[in-house]
């Protein structure tokens, strides 16, 4: 048998879901050669994500995609839990103080278009069957007899990740709930709210719109157990909705249905040599709070610029290690918060049911708890570890600062960005300072420089170096030229 040729890239990504596609688009836009290997020959109907939270919208805004995605869905300024208890999102300090309800395939479509336009290659119907790595790179073998070679590889291939299995990385955890029903249906009676959900002694139910007249139903009956893949009848679905929600909404014309189980699991290591895990391949959670896809998107945003810097020779391997130290604790927190929400919803024990009842009864009196909960679920609460003695802003997410040009643009030059997330669309670091900093000039091609629009505001004397993912890399008050040069060398590499 003839040996089929090896294809080469800088980075191989296994899995063309939202995580893999955002990563691919970032790398391709940075000039990195990237190939995505996707086992599915065609798109699947197994989308379970409908919620895009504020931090993910900020990341999409930094890629010029947020407004297009918002046009496909419906923003909600609160999340309703346990029938009456709400988490208010309207007071979040962000350009997107809401959760966007839109099917996952809309996110994938926009990310795929961006990745391919930037030059990424997406190969469908390509199943990875083998993995080898050495000091120089990674080789992936596929079922069609091809091999693919790259400097790095990333597994974004979901809960049942082949990449994770080939690396021998464990995936400890437990099944939180089994026999969860999924169904795509039409409804005789449209729900009053964009997201309809509830939980009681029977189980829980959730209805979300695709936006084209079809609805996704996710439901669970405490007293029914089925093997994964079992197809529930329309009568069973109708009865369950009526029992949990008090209204069945008349489901009919079921085009697809199945059952699955929901796990809480996390890989202890997101990196093995030159191979990384991201998204559901690294962590999976209950659907409560809608944080799964969002956490994966933010994994990709964290990893992409680090891989690009390493491939350009502008960063050491130590920068790649920070993907684990920064993102693993986030995944652990999401497991904890989504787990707490689903356990309150299931409420099998008397103490847990009593707690749920107490929370529901208190409702609006839990402002402080719900405000922090909103920040946590939305992702804007996330921050990363900072070195001892660093400025308090280091590692923190930066909101959408209003910016202005440090000097008048040359005639014919593009207009300077007016806000931070427009500046981040260049895929570079952003240096924010009230003054022209001569020491920064050698790095001008590697970052965007701007001034805060309010020269007398909180950043009056502070200089910020903001990472491509919107977190503060470094900050200082009136830094010296030597300190600034040393910082830029650390983060941006030695100038050419």
C-alpha positions in Angstrom: 0.0 0.0 0.0 1.3 3.4 -0.9 2.1 5.7 2.0 -0.1 8.8 1.8 1.7 12.1 2.1 2.1 14.1 5.3 0.5 17.5 5.5 2.2 20.2 7.6 1.0 23.2 9.6 2.2 25.2 12.5 -0.8 24.1 14.7 -3.2 21.2 14.3 -6.6 21.6 16.0 -8.8 18.5 16.5 -12.5 19.4 16.6 -14.4 22.1 14.7 -16.7 23.3 17.5 -16.8 26.8 18.8 -13.6 26.4 20.9 -11.6 25.0 18.0 -12.9 27.5 15.5 -12.2 30.6 17.6 -8.7 29.2 18.2 -8.2 28.6 14.5 -9.4 32.0 13.5 -7.1 33.7 16.0 -4.0 31.7 14.9 -4.7 32.2 11.2 -5.3 35.9 11.7 -1.9 36.1 13.4 -0.2 34.5 10.3 0.1 31.0 11.8 -0.5 28.0 9.6 -3.4 26.1 11.1 -5.4 23.0 10.1 -8.6 21.8 11.8 -9.3 18.1 11.7 -13.0 17.3 12.3 -14.4 13.8 12.6 -17.9 14.7 11.5 -18.4 14.9 7.7 -21.3 17.2 8.2 -22.7 19.4 10.9 -24.4 17.7 13.9 -27.7 18.5 15.5 -26.3 17.8 18.9 -25.9 21.5 19.8 -26.7 21.9 23.5 -25.6 25.5 24.0 -28.0 28.4 23.6 -26.5 31.0 26.0 -23.7 33.4 25.1 -22.6 35.3 28.2 -21.1 38.8 28.5 -17.4 37.8 28.6 -17.8 35.7 25.5 -19.5 38.6 23.8 -16.6 40.8 24.7 -14.2 38.3 23.2 -16.3 38.1 20.1 -16.4 41.9 20.0 -12.6 41.9 20.0 -12.9 39.8 16.8 -15.5 42.0 15.2 -18.2 39.4 15.5 -20.4 40.4 18.5 -22.9 42.6 16.6 -23.5 40.0 13.9 -24.1 37.3 16.5 -26.5 39.5 18.6 -28.5 40.0 15.4 -29.2 36.2 15.4 -30.7 36.0 18.9 -32.4 37.6 21.8 -30.7 39.4 24.7 -32.1 38.7 28.2 -31.1 40.9 31.1 -31.8 38.3 33.7 -31.8 34.5 34.1 -34.7 32.8 35.8 -33.9 29.9 38.0 -36.2 27.5 39.9 -39.4 29.1 38.6 -39.1 32.4 40.5 -35.5 33.1 41.5 -33.7 35.5 39.1 -30.1 36.5 38.5 -30.0 40.1 37.3 -27.5 40.7 34.5 -28.6 44.3 33.7 -26.2 45.9 36.1 -23.1 44.2 34.8 -20.3 46.6 34.0 -19.9 45.7 30.4 -21.0 46.7 27.0 -23.1 43.5 27.0 -25.2 43.5 30.2 -27.2 40.5 29.2 -27.1 36.8 28.1 -27.7 36.3 24.4 -30.0 33.4 23.5 -29.0 32.0 20.2 -28.2 28.4 19.0 -24.6 27.2 19.1 -24.6 26.8 15.3 -24.8 30.6 14.9 -21.6 31.0 16.9 -20.0 28.2 14.9 -21.0 29.7 11.6 -19.5 33.1 12.3 -16.3 31.6 13.7 -15.9 29.2 10.8 -16.3 32.1 8.3 -13.7 34.1 10.1 -11.2 31.2 10.4 -11.5 30.3 6.7 -11.3 33.9 5.6 -8.1 34.3 7.6 -6.6 31.2 5.9 -7.3 28.3 8.2 -7.9 24.9 6.6 -10.8 22.8 7.9 -10.9 19.1 7.0 -14.2 17.4 7.7 -14.6 13.6 7.8 -11.1 13.3 9.2 -10.9 11.1 12.2 -7.7 11.1 14.3 -6.6 7.7 15.3 -3.0 8.1 16.5 -0.7 10.7 18.1 3.1 10.9 18.4 5.1 13.8 19.6 8.8 14.6 19.9 11.0 17.5 20.7 10.2 19.2 17.4 6.5 18.7 17.0 3.4 16.5 16.9 2.3 13.9 14.3 -1.4 12.9 14.1 -2.5 9.9 12.2 -6.0 9.8 10.7 -8.3 6.9 9.7 -7.9 7.7 6.0 -4.2 6.8 6.2 -2.9 10.4 6.2 -0.5 11.9 8.7 -0.5 15.5 9.8 2.5 17.2 11.3 2.8 20.5 13.3 4.8 22.2 16.0 1.8 22.1 18.3 -1.6 20.4 18.5 -4.8 21.2 20.5 -7.6 18.8 21.3 -10.9 20.6 21.2 -12.8 17.4 20.4 -15.3 17.4 23.2 -16.2 15.3 26.2 -15.2 12.0 24.5 -11.9 13.5 23.3 -9.7 11.2 21.2 -6.7 13.5 21.8 -7.1 13.3 25.6 -7.4 9.5 25.4 -4.3 9.2 23.1 -2.3 11.3 25.6 -3.4 9.1 28.5 -4.7 12.1 30.4 -7.4 11.0 32.9 -10.8 12.7 33.0 -12.0 12.2 36.6 -15.5 13.1 37.8 -19.0 11.8 38.0 -22.3 11.7 36.2 -24.5 14.4 37.7 -27.8 13.4 36.1 -28.7 10.7 33.6 -31.7 10.1 31.3 -31.9 13.8 30.3 -34.3 14.2 27.3 -33.3 16.3 24.3 -35.8 17.1 21.6 -36.3 19.5 18.7 -40.0 20.3 18.3 -42.5 22.8 17.2 -45.0 24.2 19.8 -48.7 24.9 19.5 -48.4 27.7 22.0 -45.4 30.0 22.1 -43.9 30.5 25.6 -44.1 34.0 27.0 -40.4 34.2 27.8 -37.4 33.6 25.6 -36.2 31.0 28.0 -38.7 28.9 29.9 -37.5 26.6 32.6 -38.5 25.2 36.0 -37.9 22.5 38.5 -40.0 20.7 41.0 -40.4 17.3 42.7 -41.0 15.7 39.3 -37.8 16.9 37.7 -36.8 19.9 35.5 -37.5 21.3 32.1 -36.1 23.9 29.8 -37.3 25.3 26.5 -35.2 27.5 24.2 -35.9 28.8 20.7 -33.8 28.2 17.6 -35.4 31.3 16.2 -36.9 29.7 13.1 -40.1 28.3 14.7 -38.3 25.2 16.2 -37.5 24.8 19.9 -35.0 22.8 21.9 -36.5 21.0 24.9 -34.2 19.7 27.6 -36.1 17.8 30.4 -35.5 15.3 33.1 -38.0 13.0 35.0 -36.8 12.0 38.4 -38.6 8.7 38.1 -37.6 7.6 34.6 -34.3 6.0 33.6 -33.3 5.3 30.0 -30.1 4.4 28.2 -28.3 7.1 26.3 -29.8 7.4 22.8 -33.3 6.3 23.8 -35.9 8.2 21.8 -38.7 9.5 24.1 -42.3 9.6 22.8 -44.1 12.9 22.2 -46.6 11.8 24.9 -43.9 11.4 27.4 -42.4 14.7 26.6 -45.8 16.4 26.8 -46.6 14.9 30.2 -43.2 15.9 31.6 -43.5 19.5 30.5 -47.0 19.8 31.9 -45.9 18.3 35.2 -42.8 20.5 35.7 -43.9 23.8 34.0 -47.7 23.6 34.6 -48.1 24.0 30.8 -47.0 21.6 28.0 -47.1 24.2 25.2 -48.2 21.4 22.8 -45.0 19.9 21.4 -45.4 18.3 17.9 -43.6 17.5 14.7 -40.6 16.2 16.6 -37.7 16.3 14.1 -35.1 14.8 16.4 -34.9 13.5 20.0 -32.7 11.5 22.2 -31.4 11.1 25.8 -28.0 11.7 27.3 -26.3 12.0 30.7 -24.6 15.0 32.1 -21.1 14.7 33.7 -18.9 16.9 35.8 -15.3 16.1 34.8 -12.0 17.9 34.5 -8.6 16.8 33.2 -5.9 17.4 35.8 -3.5 18.6 33.0 -4.5 20.8 30.1 -1.0 20.3 28.5 1.1 17.3 27.7 4.3 18.4 25.9 3.3 20.0 22.7 -0.3 19.1 22.9 -3.0 21.1 24.7 -6.7 20.4 25.7 -9.4 23.1 25.5 -13.2 23.3 25.9 -15.1 20.1 26.7 -12.0 18.0 26.1 -10.5 19.6 29.2 -13.7 20.1 31.3 -17.4 19.4 31.2 -20.1 20.6 33.4 -23.9 20.4 33.9 -25.9 22.7 31.6 -27.0 24.8 34.6 -26.0 28.4 34.0 -25.1 27.8 30.3 -21.3 28.1 31.0 -19.9 25.2 29.0 -19.4 26.7 25.5 -18.5 30.0 27.0 -15.7 28.5 29.1 -14.3 26.8 26.0 -14.4 30.1 24.0 -12.4 31.7 26.7 -9.9 28.8 26.9 -9.3 29.4 23.2 -8.9 33.2 23.6 -6.3 32.6 26.4 -4.3 30.0 24.4 -4.3 31.5 20.9 -2.0 34.5 21.5 0.4 32.4 23.6 0.8 29.9 20.8 1.3 32.6 18.3 4.0 34.3 20.4 5.8 31.0 20.9 5.8 30.2 17.2 7.1 33.7 16.4 10.0 33.2 18.9 8.7 36.1 21.0 8.0 34.0 24.1 9.6 31.1 26.0 7.9 27.8 26.8 7.0 29.2 30.2 4.3 31.4 28.7 2.6 28.3 27.3 2.6 26.8 30.8 0.5 29.7 32.0 -2.4 28.3 30.0 -2.7 25.6 32.7 -2.1 27.9 35.7 -4.7 30.4 34.4 -7.4 28.3 32.9 -7.5 25.1 35.1 -8.7 27.1 38.2 -11.4 28.7 36.0 -12.6 25.3 34.9 -12.7 24.1 38.5 -14.8 27.1 39.5 -17.3 26.5 36.7 -17.6 22.9 37.8 -18.4 24.1 41.3 -20.9 26.8 40.4 -22.8 24.8 37.7 -22.8 21.8 40.0 -24.3 23.9 42.8 -27.0 25.1 40.5 -28.0 21.7 39.1 -28.1 20.2 42.6 -30.4 22.9 43.7 -32.6 22.3 40.7 -32.6 18.5 41.3 -33.1 18.9 45.0 -33.4 15.2 45.9 -32.7 15.6 49.6 -35.0 17.4 52.0 -32.2 19.9 53.1 -31.5 20.9 49.5 -35.2 21.3 48.8 -35.5 23.5 51.9 -32.5 25.6 50.7 -34.0 26.0 47.2 -37.3 27.0 48.8 -35.6 29.6 51.0 -33.7 31.1 48.1 -36.9 31.3 46.1 -38.8 32.9 49.0 -36.1 35.5 49.6 -35.9 36.4 45.9 -35.0 40.1 45.5 -33.5 40.3 49.0 -30.4 38.5 47.8 -29.0 41.4 45.8 -25.4 41.0 46.9 -25.4 37.3 46.2 -27.1 37.6 42.8 -24.8 40.5 41.8 -21.7 38.3 42.4 -23.5 35.3 40.9 -24.2 37.4 37.7 -20.5 38.4 37.5 -19.4 34.8 38.0 -21.8 33.2 35.5 -21.3 35.9 32.9 -17.5 35.4 33.1 -16.6 39.0 33.8 -15.6 38.1 37.4 -12.7 35.9 36.1 -9.2 37.2 36.7 -5.8 35.5 36.6 -2.9 35.2 39.2 -0.5 38.1 39.4 3.1 38.1 40.5 3.8 39.1 44.1 4.1 42.9 44.4 2.4 43.5 41.0 0.1 46.5 40.5 -3.5 45.6 41.6 -4.8 45.7 38.0 -2.4 42.9 36.8 -4.4 39.8 35.8 -7.7 41.6 35.8 -10.2 41.8 32.9 -10.3 45.3 31.4 -13.7 46.7 30.6 -14.3 48.5 27.2 -12.2 51.6 27.9 -12.9 54.7 25.8 -9.7 55.5 23.9 -8.2 58.3 21.9 -5.2 58.7 19.6 -1.9 59.8 21.3 -1.3 62.0 18.3 -3.1 63.1 15.2 -3.1 60.3 12.6 -1.2 60.9 9.4 -3.2 61.8 6.4 -4.8 58.7 4.8 -4.1 56.5 7.8 -7.0 54.6 9.3 -8.8 56.2 12.2 -7.6 55.3 15.7 -9.8 52.9 17.6 -12.2 54.7 19.9 -12.6 51.8 22.5 -10.4 49.0 23.8 -12.2 46.1 22.1 -11.9 47.8 18.7 -8.1 48.1 19.4 -7.9 44.4 20.3 -9.2 43.5 16.9 -5.6 43.8 15.6 -4.8 40.7 17.7 -2.0 42.6 19.4 -1.2 43.9 22.9 -2.6 47.4 23.7 -0.5 50.0 25.5 -2.7 52.6 27.2 -0.9 55.7 28.4 -1.6 59.5 28.6 1.9 60.2 27.2 3.9 59.3 24.1 6.4 56.8 25.4 9.6 56.9 23.4 10.9 53.6 24.9 7.9 51.8 23.3 8.8 52.8 19.7 10.8 49.7 18.8 7.8 47.5 19.5 5.3 49.7 17.5 4.6 46.9 15.0 3.6 44.5 17.8 1.1 46.6 19.8 -1.5 49.3 19.5 -0.8 52.4 21.5 -3.6 54.7 22.6 -4.5 57.1 25.4 -7.6 57.0 27.7 -10.3 59.2 26.4 -10.5 60.9 29.8 -7.0 62.1 30.5 -7.9 63.1 34.1 -9.7 59.8 35.0 -8.5 56.8 37.0 -5.7 56.1 34.5 -4.3 59.6 34.7 -0.8 58.5 35.8 -1.1 54.8 35.1 0.3 52.9 32.1 -1.5 49.6 31.2 -0.2 46.9 28.9 -3.2 44.8 28.0 -2.9 41.3 26.6 -4.7 40.3 23.3 -7.3 38.5 25.4 -8.2 41.7 27.3 -6.5 41.1 30.6 -3.8 43.3 32.1 -0.3 42.0 31.6 1.4 44.8 33.4 0.6 48.1 35.0 2.6 50.8 36.6 2.3 54.4 37.8 4.7 56.7 36.1 7.1 53.9 35.0 10.7 54.7 34.1 11.9 54.1 30.6 14.1 51.2 31.6 11.2 49.5 33.4 9.0 49.9 30.3 11.6 48.5 28.0 12.2 45.5 30.2 8.4 44.9 30.4 7.9 45.1 26.6 10.9 42.8 26.0 9.3 40.2 28.4 5.9 40.3 26.8 6.6 41.2 23.2 10.1 39.8 22.7 13.3 41.5 21.6 12.5 44.1 18.9 13.8 43.4 15.4 
